[in-house]
Amino acid sequence: HLDRICERQNDNAGLLAFCREVLRRHPGCALALARLLPGTPELQRVLVLEAAMPAAVFPIVMARQYGGDVATALQVVLSTSVVSLVTMPLWIRAGLAWIGGGAGF
């Protein structure tokens, strides 16, 4: 029983680390593209908004299609969705300020 508890804690730590990376690196890369690539201000704002979004259901589809762990994919989707309630407004505000798009749409 103790082994399963330790295993579960390691799984949760890995899941938290993955969610942290998804919610940190993905927006950073997308914001860099929004600023560096040529495009209209509207396109840049869309990229900022998309960058701030949590993982959608696509990881679940991919896990199911390619024999991955669907339960882990579901945990990632749910975890990033909950955490994004805090991170989305922060990324949107920072992203719009960084691309010069103002503080709102």
Disulfide bonds with the S-S distance in Angstrom:
none
